[in-house]
Amino acid sequence: MIWLGLAVAIFLGALFASPPRSFLKPPLSWLAPATILFLVIAWNISPSLPGQPAGKFYGLIFHFYGASLLTAMFGPAIALAILFPVAFLGIYAIQGNYEAASQHYLMVCVLPTLFAYLSIQIIQRFIPKHLFVLILGNGYVAAFMSVILSGTLLLLIKLIMGDANQLDFEGWFLGLIIIAFMEGSLSGMLLAIMLIFRPHWVSTYNEEAYMSR
């Protein structure tokens, strides 16, 4: 119940911090449900190469969490509000375990969102304003760092809790790098597409700042 209570508290806090009635107005009125459906499907797709050892991260793995991309597009509050139903539809509705759904929300939604937001803030503050920097930094780098930092923090927590003997460090780090590259590539690609066709969906994009030159 502690995991569920913490997840619900963060979700309610994210809703409270979101702009008033933001989910009742376009594009979020229809984009949020479409995003939830897309991510629920993406969370449950993980094809691998033939002959890949079961339970290992080796080989080709597809996985897209979407936390960093949503943070770059709408900000952390709206991102966390959208990701809560993703966790419970993608995990609880399939596995029937609310504790696993709560842990997924905290570990692969909340942590990556916070790290992505911090990365974006650092990039916007210290890197010159340029459209390429926006796509590469807010799209690829922020997503890559969100996975790496979240995975490293979770590993440190497991070590502190005394689970070192049960960990496959090689599989952990290889899987972390593979997932980080996949997350960064998809986030950067999708952010570039949004900036071309729907720039008003990207909250971190300021036309006057990035296109004035």
FENGI-V180008 format. One record per residue. N is the residue number from 1. RES is the residue in three letters. PHI is phi in whole degrees, 0 to 359 (NA if undefined). OMEGA is omega in whole degrees, -180 to 180 (none if undefined). Layout:
BEGIN
n = [N	N]
res = [RES	RES]
phi = [PHI	PHI]
omega = [OMEGA	OMEGA]
END
This chain:
BEGIN
n = [1	2	3	4	5	6	7	8	9	10	11	12	13	14	15	16	17	18	19	20	21	22	23	24	25	26	27	28	29	30	31	32	33	34	35	36	37	38	39	40	41	42	43	44	45	46	47	48	49	50	51	52	53	54	55	56	57	58	59	60	61	62	63	64	65	66	67	68	69	70	71	72	73	74	75	76	77	78	79	80	81	82	83	84	85	86	87	88	89	90	91	92	93	94	95	96	97	98	99	100	101	102	103	104	105	106	107	108	109	110	111	112	113	114	115	116	117	118	119	120	121	122	123	124	125	126	127	128	129	130	131	132	133	134	135	136	137	138	139	140	141	142	143	144	145	146	147	148	149	150	151	152	153	154	155	156	157	158	159	160	161	162	163	164	165	166	167	168	169	170	171	172	173	174	175	176	177	178	179	180	181	182	183	184	185	186	187	188	189	190	191	192	193	194	195	196	197	198	199	200	201	202	203	204	205	206	207	208	209	210	211	212	213]
res = [MET	ILE	TRP	LEU	GLY	LEU	ALA	VAL	ALA	ILE	PHE	LEU	GLY	ALA	LEU	PHE	ALA	SER	PRO	PRO	ARG	SER	PHE	LEU	LYS	PRO	PRO	LEU	SER	TRP	LEU	ALA	PRO	ALA	THR	ILE	LEU	PHE	LEU	VAL	ILE	ALA	TRP	ASN	ILE	SER	PRO	SER	LEU	PRO	GLY	GLN	PRO	ALA	GLY	LYS	PHE	TYR	GLY	LEU	ILE	PHE	HIS	PHE	TYR	GLY	ALA	SER	LEU	LEU	THR	ALA	MET	PHE	GLY	PRO	ALA	ILE	ALA	LEU	ALA	ILE	LEU	PHE	PRO	VAL	ALA	PHE	LEU	GLY	ILE	TYR	ALA	ILE	GLN	GLY	ASN	TYR	GLU	ALA	ALA	SER	GLN	HIS	TYR	LEU	MET	VAL	CYS	VAL	LEU	PRO	THR	LEU	PHE	ALA	TYR	LEU	SER	ILE	GLN	ILE	ILE	GLN	ARG	PHE	ILE	PRO	LYS	HIS	LEU	PHE	VAL	LEU	ILE	LEU	GLY	ASN	GLY	TYR	VAL	ALA	ALA	PHE	MET	SER	VAL	ILE	LEU	SER	GLY	THR	LEU	LEU	LEU	LEU	ILE	LYS	LEU	ILE	MET	GLY	ASP	ALA	ASN	GLN	LEU	ASP	PHE	GLU	GLY	TRP	PHE	LEU	GLY	LEU	ILE	ILE	ILE	ALA	PHE	MET	GLU	GLY	SER	LEU	SER	GLY	MET	LEU	LEU	ALA	ILE	MET	LEU	ILE	PHE	ARG	PRO	HIS	TRP	VAL	SER	THR	TYR	ASN	GLU	GLU	ALA	TYR	MET	SER	ARG]
phi = [NA	296	298	295	298	293	296	296	297	293	299	294	295	293	298	294	278	289	304	304	54	295	277	262	244	296	271	293	300	245	288	297	299	294	295	300	297	299	288	300	292	297	295	252	249	207	289	223	292	301	82	292	300	295	81	261	263	293	95	269	231	255	202	224	275	86	296	293	297	296	294	293	276	239	96	292	295	294	300	293	292	287	286	298	295	297	297	278	281	281	248	293	296	264	268	71	238	290	292	295	296	295	294	298	298	289	271	249	240	293	299	299	296	296	291	295	297	297	297	297	296	294	296	292	277	250	256	303	290	206	299	296	296	298	291	290	284	288	271	279	297	299	292	299	292	297	286	298	292	295	296	294	297	296	295	297	297	296	294	295	281	85	261	298	290	263	262	260	297	297	296	298	288	296	296	297	293	298	295	296	296	296	298	294	295	293	295	296	294	293	294	297	297	297	293	282	259	221	297	288	280	261	290	277	263	238	301	294	283	266	244	294	283]
omega = [180	179	-179	179	179	180	179	180	179	179	180	176	178	177	-180	-178	179	176	-178	177	-178	-178	178	-178	175	4	-175	-179	177	-178	180	177	179	178	179	180	-180	-177	176	178	-178	180	-175	174	179	178	180	-179	177	180	180	-179	-179	177	-180	179	-177	176	-177	-179	174	174	-180	-179	175	-176	-178	180	178	178	179	-177	-170	-175	-173	-177	179	178	-180	178	179	-174	179	177	176	-179	-175	174	-177	-178	-175	-178	-178	-177	-178	-178	-177	179	177	178	179	180	177	180	-178	-172	-176	175	-175	-179	178	179	179	-180	177	180	178	179	180	179	178	180	-179	-177	-170	-179	-180	-180	179	-177	178	178	179	-179	-177	-176	-177	-180	-173	-173	-179	179	179	-178	-180	179	-178	-178	178	179	178	178	179	177	179	178	179	179	179	-180	175	180	-174	-177	-177	-174	171	-173	179	178	-179	-175	177	178	180	-180	-180	-179	180	178	179	180	180	-179	-179	180	179	180	-179	178	177	178	179	-179	179	-172	-178	-177	-179	175	-174	-175	-179	179	176	-174	-179	-178	-173	-175	-177	-180	none]
END
